[in-house]
Amino acid sequence: MNRTLAELVRISNEVGADKWLVLGGFGNTSVKTRDGKYMYIKASGTGLKDMTSTKGWRRLRVEAVLAILKDRTIAVTDGNKRQSQVSSALLSAADDEFDRGVKPSIESCFHAMFGRYVIHLHPVAVLGYACARDGKKAIDRLFKNRNLSPVWVPYANPGYMLAKRIEKVAAGYERQYGRLPAVLFLQNHGVVVTADNANTALQLVHRVIRLCESKLNQPKPVRTKPVDERTISELTSCIGDVIFEATGKRMQVEYFTDDVTAWFMARKDAGQLCAGEVVTPDELVYARGRPVWIDKWRRKTLISKLNRRIAAGRKPPAGFLVKPYGLFVAGPKNALPLLKDVISNCLAIRAFAARFGGIRPLNKRQRQFIIGLIEKNSTAETGGSGCV
């Protein structure tokens, strides 16, 4: 294995193993060769922690990737067609032995703009700010006099549009500071760090996370009453039956409890926070939307809430928070632990964002774009695993 690829695998595995850094184990990383001609980047649909020397990455020609951003025909193409055009162009930029079924990350374009090492993650602590109405102000205060001067990137649809937004913001930053930014906060999306050294990039990631965590009230253990197993069994069966009645599809339902969920459910504003729309693309892709909050268990309450969502053209969510019991997760059996982690992290994000003016949800147009990616490329573009 060449050194560039080895470093990509190393940094990817290190950050991908931390559930608090990356929702669902995903995000994207890249490392360029020393001559800057090639870029090894995570493949779409592969978890960072699962990358090896033989899978989970593509090698792209950097010049060909940057040419995508300069192509005026792509810039004026209708949004529904543009992503397919960009995906095709990225595959054409690939220079390795993988087949076309292994697609480069849809975020490859912005990776090509920066230094040798680029790490893009979805850390819970960062998203607590990035998904908040006053998140930018809080970040500006937090990083003042820290010799980092991060840049805030307003939300843009993942892929080409995000790359163009970053290109514009980074150019303005370079005019002001004489260099490209090393840290970028992506509104409702995550964080990007870039450096010319692998260890520097990793250290920068952890420094940014520590700073963000320093102003957050971290989840603490909450004393809860023991839950009767018979009651949990009855609720689990009931939720599964109601989903089947509403959709005609059977889903596995399991009960989970952890410190984050208990901490969130103990908040007086928990129901209000759950009522807000999705706050990240991951919450929509993985969990099929915000969790259902049921303050007091009644079967007809769940039926009513599910039917309203389905009538609005939405899929039933993966998460059901039933007070005072905890979190029930519905989905394919092998995906339930991952879904639980994603939902739990999203609950923490909502609680953290409440500290900075309340949550800033994705609007309808932004949600529709993500839904379109899911429907069109549920296994190819996103690997069923997010916009990566």
ChimeraX attribute file (.defattr): number of C-alpha atoms within 10 A of each C-alpha:
attribute: neighborCount
match mode: 1-to-1
recipient: residues
	/A:1	8
	/A:2	8
	/A:3	9
	/A:4	19
	/A:5	22
	/A:6	15
	/A:7	19
	/A:8	27
	/A:9	27
	/A:10	18
	/A:11	22
	/A:12	27
	/A:13	18
	/A:14	12
	/A:15	25
	/A:16	25
	/A:17	17
	/A:18	14
	/A:19	18
	/A:20	18
	/A:21	24
	/A:22	23
	/A:23	27
	/A:24	26
	/A:25	26
	/A:26	29
	/A:27	30
	/A:28	30
	/A:29	29
	/A:30	31
	/A:31	31
	/A:32	26
	/A:33	17
	/A:34	11
	/A:35	7
	/A:36	14
	/A:37	12
	/A:38	23
	/A:39	28
	/A:40	29
	/A:41	27
	/A:42	31
	/A:43	27
	/A:44	30
	/A:45	24
	/A:46	26
	/A:47	23
	/A:48	29
	/A:49	19
	/A:50	15
	/A:51	19
	/A:52	16
	/A:53	13
	/A:54	10
	/A:55	14
	/A:56	22
	/A:57	28
	/A:58	26
	/A:59	24
	/A:60	24
	/A:61	20
	/A:62	22
	/A:63	14
	/A:64	18
	/A:65	25
	/A:66	18
	/A:67	13
	/A:68	19
	/A:69	20
	/A:70	11
	/A:71	10
	/A:72	10
	/A:73	11
	/A:74	17
	/A:75	15
	/A:76	9
	/A:77	12
	/A:78	9
	/A:79	14
	/A:80	11
	/A:81	10
	/A:82	18
	/A:83	20
	/A:84	14
	/A:85	16
	/A:86	19
	/A:87	19
	/A:88	13
	/A:89	15
	/A:90	23
	/A:91	19
	/A:92	14
	/A:93	22
	/A:94	23
	/A:95	14
	/A:96	12
	/A:97	8
	/A:98	14
	/A:99	10
	/A:100	11
	/A:101	11
	/A:102	19
	/A:103	25
	/A:104	28
	/A:105	28
	/A:106	24
	/A:107	23
	/A:108	28
	/A:109	26
	/A:110	22
	/A:111	27
	/A:112	26
	/A:113	18
	/A:114	20
	/A:115	19
	/A:116	24
	/A:117	28
	/A:118	30
	/A:119	25
	/A:120	26
	/A:121	26
	/A:122	26
	/A:123	24
	/A:124	26
	/A:125	26
	/A:126	29
	/A:127	30
	/A:128	29
	/A:129	33
	/A:130	33
	/A:131	30
	/A:132	27
	/A:133	19
	/A:134	18
	/A:135	26
	/A:136	20
	/A:137	13
	/A:138	18
	/A:139	19
	/A:140	14
	/A:141	10
	/A:142	14
	/A:143	15
	/A:144	11
	/A:145	9
	/A:146	9
	/A:147	7
	/A:148	13
	/A:149	16
	/A:150	21
	/A:151	23
	/A:152	21
	/A:153	23
	/A:154	16
	/A:155	19
	/A:156	18
	/A:157	17
	/A:158	19
	/A:159	20
	/A:160	25
	/A:161	20
	/A:162	20
	/A:163	22
	/A:164	17
	/A:165	16
	/A:166	23
	/A:167	18
	/A:168	12
	/A:169	18
	/A:170	22
	/A:171	15
	/A:172	16
	/A:173	17
	/A:174	12
	/A:175	10
	/A:176	10
	/A:177	11
	/A:178	10
	/A:179	12
	/A:180	19
	/A:181	23
	/A:182	20
	/A:183	23
	/A:184	20
	/A:185	24
	/A:186	25
	/A:187	25
	/A:188	28
	/A:189	25
	/A:190	26
	/A:191	26
	/A:192	25
	/A:193	25
	/A:194	27
	/A:195	20
	/A:196	16
	/A:197	15
	/A:198	19
	/A:199	13
	/A:200	13
	/A:201	22
	/A:202	20
	/A:203	13
	/A:204	19
	/A:205	22
	/A:206	13
	/A:207	12
	/A:208	18
	/A:209	18
	/A:210	13
	/A:211	16
	/A:212	21
	/A:213	16
	/A:214	11
	/A:215	13
	/A:216	16
	/A:217	10
	/A:218	14
	/A:219	15
	/A:220	11
	/A:221	12
	/A:222	15
	/A:223	10
	/A:224	12
	/A:225	8
	/A:226	7
	/A:227	11
	/A:228	9
	/A:229	9
	/A:230	9
	/A:231	11
	/A:232	16
	/A:233	13
	/A:234	10
	/A:235	21
	/A:236	18
	/A:237	14
	/A:238	15
	/A:239	22
	/A:240	20
	/A:241	18
	/A:242	19
	/A:243	21
	/A:244	13
	/A:245	13
	/A:246	14
	/A:247	14
	/A:248	10
	/A:249	10
	/A:250	15
	/A:251	17
	/A:252	16
	/A:253	25
	/A:254	21
	/A:255	18
	/A:256	16
	/A:257	13
	/A:258	14
	/A:259	15
	/A:260	19
	/A:261	22
	/A:262	22
	/A:263	20
	/A:264	22
	/A:265	23
	/A:266	15
	/A:267	12
	/A:268	9
	/A:269	13
	/A:270	18
	/A:271	18
	/A:272	10
	/A:273	20
	/A:274	19
	/A:275	13
	/A:276	16
	/A:277	19
	/A:278	26
	/A:279	28
	/A:280	26
	/A:281	23
	/A:282	25
	/A:283	24
	/A:284	21
	/A:285	20
	/A:286	23
	/A:287	26
	/A:288	19
	/A:289	24
	/A:290	24
	/A:291	26
	/A:292	21
	/A:293	23
	/A:294	18
	/A:295	14
	/A:296	11
	/A:297	15
	/A:298	11
	/A:299	13
	/A:300	10
	/A:301	14
	/A:302	20
	/A:303	16
	/A:304	12
	/A:305	15
	/A:306	21
	/A:307	19
	/A:308	13
	/A:309	14
	/A:310	14
	/A:311	10
	/A:312	9
	/A:313	9
	/A:314	14
	/A:315	14
	/A:316	23
	/A:317	22
	/A:318	25
	/A:319	24
	/A:320	21
	/A:321	22
	/A:322	19
	/A:323	16
	/A:324	16
	/A:325	22
	/A:326	18
	/A:327	25
	/A:328	24
	/A:329	28
	/A:330	26
	/A:331	20
	/A:332	14
	/A:333	12
	/A:334	9
	/A:335	13
	/A:336	20
	/A:337	15
	/A:338	16
	/A:339	23
	/A:340	26
	/A:341	20
	/A:342	23
	/A:343	26
	/A:344	22
	/A:345	25
	/A:346	25
	/A:347	25
	/A:348	21
	/A:349	24
	/A:350	27
	/A:351	26
	/A:352	27
	/A:353	27
	/A:354	20
	/A:355	19
	/A:356	21
	/A:357	14
	/A:358	20
	/A:359	27
	/A:360	24
	/A:361	18
	/A:362	20
	/A:363	11
	/A:364	10
	/A:365	10
	/A:366	16
	/A:367	20
	/A:368	12
	/A:369	16
	/A:370	20
	/A:371	18
	/A:372	12
	/A:373	21
	/A:374	22
	/A:375	11
	/A:376	13
	/A:377	15
	/A:378	18
	/A:379	16
	/A:380	16
	/A:381	26
	/A:382	22
	/A:383	19
	/A:384	19
	/A:385	21
	/A:386	25
	/A:387	27
	/A:388	25
